[in-house]
Amino acid sequence: MVAPVVAREGCWVGGLSKTGFAVQCRNDAPSSQAATLKVNVYADKNYEHEVTGYSSTSEILSSIHHFRATVYIDDLKPNTHYWWRVSMVEVAVPNDVTLGDEKTFSAGCLKTLPEIKDTWKIGYFGCTAHSSLFFDDGALRVAKLWYKASQENFLAHIHQGDIYYPDIGETTVGYTDYAQAHFKRPASHADADAAAFRTSFINSYSGLTYNGPKITNSMARNYSLVNEAAKFKSSVPCYAMWDDHDRAFNDCSDRANATGAKLNRWNTGRDVGHEVFMNLNKSLIDSDTDSNGVARNFTAYSSEDAYYIIDIEPVRFIVLDCRTYRDLYTEPDVPNKSMLGAEQKDWFKARVDDNPHKYLIICNGIMFDGAHGWEESYLDGWVNYSFERDELLNYIWQNGDASRTISLVGDTHEAGVFKFRGPNNSHQPVYEILCGNSGWNGSYHGFISGLKAGVSGNGAELEAMFTGSMGYISIEHVNSDLVISLVCASTAMLDGQPEGVIWMKVFK
């Protein structure tokens, strides 16, 4: 028998807490034999001194989930560096063991969350389109972005808004499920099976080395030899949240009334989403309660309630799911139209009420105002759910601290800054920051327009807009202040746009 082989897209590490984390990985052996996935934790970079007293689950990598699983580590110390690596033990031949290493993105180092106030930095990333549209020169830009992000020394990162795109681009000629560099654009809901979702994910995060003409400048030498996205995902813990494309299909809404092949696509998107990154969040959800104080429980491949919080002193992050519960987006914008669904909205308010920290950051699937530039459409965003948007903002103004509340947006593609002040600019501004995109070859969306166009008559004023930039948001806690920086990592459309911090604000 052939020893198990770590999948070419490597591992994702996530679900970081004060006492643990999770690792997701796949067996990509030629024979795809079943293996047991485990993770060992060490106190040194040479993997010689295994930590004592920690707990770790194990999982069989079997065909039902395409030989992929998530394991969970707990009972570690807060604010401590640990080295981890996977082991795969073949079920049929236990002597066949594969140990992870950094070259295959299956080992790495992380630091658990601090128990008390400390200096830290978190990254926030949006749409990452690595489909068949983005080979060669696009991949070079993508590699540059993830390389730049890896230099930030992020404690962890939040990735929200189309982590991959299983429904865009072109179907590869001679498409074969799971074949390297293959992508499938489903022709119908019925055509969007689990293998299509999985194949797009695998080749999105395994095909990002540069394969174009030889380039001799230093940028190509620095960025083209390593899959920087896979390297980043295995070394910086991820808090993941899907959006429309990787949840089900473009502009998906009204799951409650879906039937037949459309409902199957919703369920398939959920199951594969759990499989490839959402299961990482299980411990976060299991440690939470619903709006009535009842313990929540995340069950892989069935749970719909994927929203969660992250508490890192002095910030509470509320990560919203803006797809699973939304009403049909083409319906009129009326007071009872909902983006979040009744329970998620009540849960949001409960987490505002019991926030023990100084700051609140809302991680939002899509911007609170404006036309989503790709279609110049109001239908897909919060502007067409303006009454519920205003209800959330009013709740912040009445029950929270607006001066220390920030909304971060992942699915807009453009970088920018909005301010919400309420009717007649009567309230303390709530800032919203659009992170840009993290992988598009060109932005394709354009300048965000149409502010204050919702039926409710409220909305945002524009403070800054940057079109065509790949980038991300840096959230840094230092000296009791929160520093929010909008970072341009690469120019997607406009030559000459500077790299580095293009907007920054200090919240006190």
PyMOL commands that set and color helices and strands:
alter all, ss='L'
color gray80, all
select helices_A, chain A and resi 63-65+102-104+132-134+137-150+194-206+218-223+228-235+244-247+255-257+260-276+278-286+342-353+382-399+402-404+423-425
alter helices_A, ss='H'
color red, helices_A
select strands_A, chain A and resi 12-14+21-26+35-42+55-56+59-61+68-74+81-90+97-99+107-111+120-125+156-160+238-241+308-312+315-319+359-364+405-409+415-420+430-435+460-466+469-478+481-491+500-507
alter strands_A, ss='S'
color yellow, strands_A
deselect
rebuild
show_as cartoon
